[in-house]
Amino acid sequence: MKNRTYMGMLIFWSITTVMVILLTYSGYWILPYMPEMWDEDPVWVTITALAILLFIGLYVALGVFIYKDSSRKKMNTWLWMTAVFYIPNFMGVVLYFFARKRQKMQSAGDLPAQYCPHCGHIIHTGE
């Protein structure tokens, strides 16, 4: 199991590294045109920058939730992180919520009967 976890983590960070390098490289080519965009309409650039920051914040919050939830449910954490981050249009999130394991909640009827330690009478039957 440790080997699969390590492999999933390696795949996730490899894809993430490639994506960051590609985004940095594309930003390098866009950078000379930024003053022209800023001169035309600074409101548009500001709204776009805020939307990008909001999107990044959403993905970070989603990543934290998926990591904690999948590890709590004993699922392959790094596989689901890779699926959620790199399957487009939030389809990875939809797949995760369909595939995640349900935890059974104990109902009152499932609880065992409780007995008094002194006299042995039933205190609570679980009903």
C-alpha positions as CSV (number, residue, x, y, z in Angstrom):
1,M,0.0,0.0,0.0
2,K,2.9,2.4,0.8
3,N,4.3,1.8,-2.7
4,R,1.0,2.8,-4.4
5,T,0.7,5.9,-2.2
6,Y,4.2,6.9,-3.1
7,M,3.5,6.3,-6.8
8,G,0.3,8.4,-6.6
9,M,2.2,11.2,-4.9
10,L,4.9,11.0,-7.5
11,I,2.4,11.2,-10.4
12,F,0.6,14.1,-8.7
13,W,3.7,16.2,-8.1
14,S,5.1,15.4,-11.5
15,I,2.0,16.6,-13.3
16,T,1.8,19.6,-11.1
17,T,5.5,20.5,-11.7
18,V,5.0,20.3,-15.5
19,M,1.8,22.5,-15.3
20,V,3.6,25.1,-13.2
21,I,6.5,25.2,-15.6
22,L,4.2,25.5,-18.6
23,L,2.2,28.3,-16.9
24,T,5.4,30.2,-16.0
25,Y,6.7,29.8,-19.5
26,S,3.4,31.1,-21.0
27,G,3.5,34.0,-18.5
28,Y,7.0,34.9,-19.7
29,W,5.6,35.3,-23.2
30,I,2.6,37.4,-22.1
31,L,4.6,39.7,-19.8
32,P,5.7,42.1,-22.6
33,Y,2.1,42.8,-23.6
34,M,0.9,43.6,-20.0
35,P,1.5,47.3,-20.2
36,E,-0.6,47.6,-23.3
37,M,-3.5,45.7,-21.6
38,W,-3.1,47.9,-18.5
39,D,-3.3,51.1,-20.5
40,E,-6.5,50.0,-22.4
41,D,-8.7,49.0,-19.5
42,P,-7.3,48.6,-15.9
43,V,-10.7,47.5,-14.6
44,W,-10.7,44.5,-16.9
45,V,-7.2,43.5,-15.8
46,T,-8.1,43.9,-12.1
47,I,-11.3,41.8,-12.4
48,T,-9.4,39.1,-14.3
49,A,-6.7,39.0,-11.7
50,L,-9.2,38.7,-8.9
51,A,-11.1,36.0,-10.7
52,I,-7.9,34.0,-11.2
53,L,-7.0,34.4,-7.5
54,L,-10.5,33.3,-6.5
55,F,-10.2,30.2,-8.8
56,I,-6.8,29.4,-7.2
57,G,-8.2,29.8,-3.7
58,L,-11.1,27.5,-4.6
59,Y,-8.8,24.8,-5.9
60,V,-6.6,25.0,-2.8
61,A,-9.7,24.7,-0.5
62,L,-11.0,21.8,-2.6
63,G,-7.6,20.1,-2.5
64,V,-7.4,20.4,1.3
65,F,-11.0,19.0,1.6
66,I,-10.3,16.1,-0.8
67,Y,-7.0,15.3,0.9
68,K,-8.5,15.2,4.4
69,D,-11.7,13.4,3.4
70,S,-10.1,10.7,1.3
71,S,-7.5,10.0,4.0
72,R,-10.2,9.8,6.6
73,K,-12.2,7.3,4.4
74,K,-9.0,5.3,3.8
75,M,-9.1,6.0,0.0
76,N,-6.0,6.5,-2.2
77,T,-5.5,10.2,-1.4
78,W,-3.0,11.1,-4.2
79,L,-5.0,9.3,-6.9
80,W,-8.1,11.4,-6.0
81,M,-6.1,14.6,-5.7
82,T,-4.7,14.0,-9.2
83,A,-8.2,13.2,-10.6
84,V,-9.8,16.2,-9.0
85,F,-7.1,18.7,-10.1
86,Y,-6.5,17.5,-13.6
87,I,-9.8,16.2,-15.0
88,P,-11.3,19.3,-16.5
89,N,-14.6,21.0,-15.8
90,F,-14.9,19.7,-12.2
91,M,-15.6,16.2,-13.5
92,G,-13.0,14.9,-11.2
93,V,-14.9,16.4,-8.2
94,V,-18.1,14.8,-9.5
95,L,-16.3,11.4,-9.8
96,Y,-14.9,11.7,-6.3
97,F,-18.3,12.4,-4.7
98,F,-19.8,9.4,-6.6
99,A,-16.9,7.1,-5.7
100,R,-16.2,8.0,-2.1
101,K,-17.0,5.5,0.5
102,R,-20.0,6.1,2.7
103,Q,-19.5,5.8,6.4
104,K,-22.3,4.1,8.2
105,M,-23.8,6.2,10.9
106,Q,-25.0,4.3,13.9
107,S,-28.7,4.7,14.6
108,A,-30.2,4.5,18.1
109,G,-31.4,0.9,17.3
110,D,-27.8,-0.2,16.5
111,L,-26.5,0.6,20.0
112,P,-26.0,-2.3,22.3
113,A,-28.0,-2.4,25.5
114,Q,-26.4,-0.8,28.5
115,Y,-26.6,-2.5,31.9
116,C,-26.1,-1.0,35.4
117,P,-22.7,-2.2,36.7
118,H,-24.1,-2.5,40.3
119,C,-27.5,-4.3,40.0
120,G,-27.4,-5.6,36.4
121,H,-30.7,-3.9,35.3
122,I,-31.0,-2.6,31.7
123,I,-30.4,1.2,31.6
124,H,-30.7,1.8,27.9
125,T,-31.8,-0.8,25.3
126,G,-30.7,1.2,22.3
127,E,-34.2,1.9,21.1
